[in-house]
């Protein structure tokens, strides 16, 4: 009698192949990069302006760092 062992643990599950998410055709153009940088600066300016007032309203101004 020949017994065949079939164990799920001895078989390695096949992983689905992942397609690369970074392709050369997906790179940003210089104008897109400039637009993102401008947006980042705009958001940072807004936060710097609004944060102290919002913290003051909530009596949390001690959380501001003095520069």
N, C-alpha and C positions, 0 to 999 in steps of 0.2 A: 504494500500500500504506500503509494507516494502521496504525501500531503503537501499541498502548496500553501505557503504562507502569504496571505494578502493583508498587509497592514497599511492603514491609511497614514500612520505616522512615518512609515518608511518611504513614502512617496512625497516628493517635494511638490507643493502646489505651484502650478504655473501662474506667473504674474502677468497681468496684461501689460503689454509694452506701452510706455508713456511716450507720447510725442513731445519733442522738445518745445518748450514754450517760448524760447528765444530764437527767433529767426531773423536773419539779416533784413528781410523785407519789413519787419516790424519795428525797426529803429525809428526814433523820432527825428524829425527834420529840425534844423536849427531854429526855424520860426516857432515850432511847437515847443522846443526847449525854452526859448525866450518867453513865450506866453506862460508856461508853467512857472518860470522864475518870477515873472511879474505877479502872477496870482499869489505865489508864496509870500512875496514881499507885501502885497496888499493885505493878506490875511494877518501877517505878523504885525503890521501897522495897526490894524483894527483891534487886535487883541491887546497890544500895548496901550492903546487908548482906552479901551473899555474895561479891562481887567481891574485896575485900581478902583474905579467907581463901583463896579459890581461887588467887589470884596468889601468895600466900605459899607454898602447897603446891607450886607449880611454880617457886619461887624467882624469881618475876617481880615482886616487890613494888616494885621500882624503877619500874615502869610506872604506879604510882598517882600521881596528882597531889595535892600537898598543898594544901589549901584554907585 
